[in-house]
């Protein structure tokens, strides 16, 4: 029998169970039923029931017949319980093994490398996940760009919700563009329901995670797969102050009132103007707004239409003539 996971259980609860009940009450399910054909809406539900031996095919009568579920349940639930017990034991063994490594590390001369540590490649996320799992009081996160994969966000949501359930206060800062990213909206809905606070800001900022105001993780040089863990109290306090100042200027993610959305649109328009005036390239400007290059080009096209300009040079000249700077909204 194939491994069963959340997707199979969801299919079992939503479609397979009603199909089994219907089959049991009617005394059987004809194999010519169009709903269980390869292109039918219940085809996968039927396959699941057959794989679980809850339905068996009577070839002589061309019908599927139900099987007593109590005779099947132990064959499905029992191995899962066994694997769970085995995993618990294995996790305890691994914890003891890592405990020994920790003692060796503390005795090593390299353990006193100072308050700043570099992590490379996949080790960055592994370190962050471990730090979040050990958080006791507060998590501050700044995520400047959207585009993270849905699976990654789902995993992050589970990790963050577990921290919140332990009593950890969590605040997350995104750019305004995150409001248009469906996977990010789902993530925000999940952590907000658990008790997190999420806001968005028009300005560009760097990625950062602060754990309990004792550890900060920031990116290394641009274009590198490097993460920097900072534990120097003065530096962490400075980064927390930067976060707090940005947080005060940000707007609640969950607020969808028309006036709020209009304000956000104006702030993105103002930042687009500033990017043009400062002479940034489209890729750089798009990154600082947290949008794609195509979306940024759309913002510029809107400004051309607003100021009746055919070219960017004409747009810049027109805005300069009337004194537009991109700071008017502020």
ZIKA-V811697 format. One record per residue. N is the residue number from 1. D_FIRST is the distance of its C-alpha to the first C-alpha in Angstrom with 1 decimal. Layout:
n->(N	N)
d_first->(D_FIRST	D_FIRST)
//
This chain:
n->(1	2	3	4	5	6	7	8	9	10	11	12	13	14	15	16	17	18	19	20	21	22	23	24	25	26	27	28	29	30	31	32	33	34	35	36	37	38	39	40	41	42	43	44	45	46	47	48	49	50	51	52	53	54	55	56	57	58	59	60	61	62	63	64	65	66	67	68	69	70	71	72	73	74	75	76	77	78	79	80	81	82	83	84	85	86	87	88	89	90	91	92	93	94	95	96	97	98	99	100	101	102	103	104	105	106	107	108	109	110	111	112	113	114	115	116	117	118	119	120	121	122	123	124	125	126	127	128	129	130	131	132	133	134	135	136	137	138	139	140	141	142	143	144	145	146	147	148	149	150	151	152	153	154	155	156	157	158	159	160	161	162	163	164	165	166	167	168	169	170	171	172	173	174	175	176	177	178	179	180	181	182	183	184	185	186	187	188	189	190	191	192	193	194	195	196	197	198	199	200	201	202	203	204	205	206	207	208	209	210	211	212	213	214	215	216	217	218	219	220	221	222	223	224	225	226	227	228	229	230	231	232	233	234	235	236	237	238	239	240	241	242	243	244	245	246	247	248	249	250	251	252	253	254	255	256	257	258	259	260	261	262	263	264	265	266	267	268	269	270	271	272	273	274	275	276	277	278	279	280	281	282	283	284	285	286	287	288	289	290	291	292	293	294	295	296	297	298	299	300	301	302	303	304	305	306	307	308	309	310	311	312	313	314	315	316	317	318	319	320	321	322	323	324	325	326	327	328	329	330)
d_first->(0.0	3.8	6.6	8.5	12.2	15.6	15.4	12.4	14.3	17.5	16.3	15.1	18.5	20.7	19.7	16.8	18.6	21.9	20.4	18.9	22.3	24.2	22.4	22.9	26.6	27.4	25.8	23.6	22.8	24.4	22.4	25.5	25.4	26.2	24.1	20.8	22.0	20.8	23.7	23.5	23.0	20.1	18.2	15.4	15.5	15.1	12.1	10.4	11.7	10.7	6.9	7.6	9.9	12.8	14.5	15.0	17.4	20.7	22.0	25.4	26.1	24.1	22.6	19.3	19.6	18.3	16.7	18.0	16.0	17.2	15.3	12.0	13.0	13.1	9.5	8.8	12.2	12.8	10.7	12.1	15.5	15.3	14.5	17.3	19.7	19.1	19.8	22.9	24.2	23.6	25.4	28.3	28.6	28.8	31.4	33.5	33.3	34.5	37.1	38.6	38.7	40.5	43.1	43.6	44.0	46.6	48.6	48.5	51.6	49.4	48.2	51.5	51.1	52.3	51.1	49.5	46.3	44.7	41.0	39.8	36.8	33.4	35.2	36.9	34.0	32.6	36.1	36.3	33.0	34.2	37.6	36.3	34.0	37.2	39.5	41.4	43.9	43.8	42.0	44.1	42.4	44.1	42.0	44.5	42.3	39.4	36.8	34.1	30.6	28.8	25.9	28.7	30.5	27.5	26.9	30.7	30.8	28.3	30.3	33.6	32.6	31.7	35.2	36.9	35.3	36.9	40.3	40.6	42.8	41.6	43.6	42.6	44.9	44.0	46.3	47.1	45.0	41.8	42.5	41.6	38.2	35.4	32.9	35.7	36.7	33.2	33.3	36.8	35.9	33.1	35.3	38.4	36.7	36.0	39.7	40.2	43.3	43.1	46.2	47.1	50.1	51.8	52.8	50.9	49.8	47.7	44.3	44.5	42.6	44.7	43.1	45.4	48.5	48.2	45.9	45.9	43.7	45.4	44.8	46.6	48.9	48.0	45.8	44.3	40.9	42.7	42.5	45.3	44.9	48.2	49.2	53.0	54.0	56.7	54.5	51.7	54.3	55.6	52.2	51.6	55.0	54.1	50.9	53.0	55.6	53.0	51.3	54.6	55.1	51.6	50.5	47.7	44.6	44.0	47.5	47.5	51.1	53.0	55.6	53.1	51.4	54.8	55.7	52.6	53.4	57.0	55.8	53.6	56.6	58.9	56.7	56.4	60.2	60.4	58.1	60.4	63.6	62.3	61.6	57.9	55.9	53.3	50.3	51.9	52.9	49.4	47.8	50.3	49.6	45.8	45.5	44.9	48.0	47.8	47.9	50.9	52.6	52.2	53.9	56.7	57.1	57.4	60.2	61.9	61.9	63.1	66.0	66.8	66.2	65.3	64.5	63.4	66.9	68.4	65.9	66.8	70.5	70.3	68.4	71.0	73.9	72.8	71.6	67.9	66.2	62.8	63.9	65.5	62.6	62.8)
//
